[in-house]
Amino acid sequence: MEMKMSCVCLVLGLVLLMTVSSDAQPLAVSQGHPDLCCFNFATSDIPDTEITGIVKTHHNCPKSGYVFTTPNGRFCKKDLQSSHSKQSS
């Protein structure tokens, strides 16, 4: 019985050692997280003259949308306004 316990402890120790020394990382850690995600969306129109940039949210974000940058800050919208001609990626 004592020999079986020693073997079990040895195997568990080796598995633990392999896990700790492994180069594998979870997908979220290796790719990082998206910088720009939208969780709340503005419903009012943003004047074209105020927009300094538009960026589509990362595909890993839970909700897709666009981040509009203005002198007053950043605003999320679910879709592009049809009259906007400025867009940056």
C-alpha positions, -999 to +999 in steps of 0.1 A: +000+000+000+029+024+008+044+017-026+012+027-044+009+060-024+045+068-033+038+062-070+007+083-069+025+112-052+054+109-077+030+110-107+011+140-093+043+158-086+055+153-122+022+165-136+023+196-114+059+203-125+050+199-162+020+223-157+041+250-140+070+248-166+047+247-196+049+276-221+012+273-229-009+303-219-047+308-220-059+325-252-070+356-233-036+361-217-016+355-249-036+378-271-044+404-246-077+422-243-092+447-267-086+483-258-118+497-271-151+480-263-185+496-261-210+487-233-232+518-234-243+535-267-251+571-274-284+577-291-280+613-300-264+624-333-228+636-332-222+666-355-198+659-384-177+689-375-171+675-340-158+641-351-120+638-351-119+600-356-140+568-359-128+533-349-147+500-352-146+480-319-125+449-318-142+416-329-136+401-294-158+428-278-191+415-265-211+442-284-200+455-318-201+492-325-180+523-334-161+546-311-164+583-322-137+606-309-146+642-304-129+671-285-153+663-257-143+627-254-152+593-269-188+581-276-200+547-287-226+542-313-241+510-327-237+520-363-222+547-385-242+578-392-249+580-429-237+615-433-202+609-419-173+611-443-144+610-418-133+575-408-100+562-395-090+526-387 
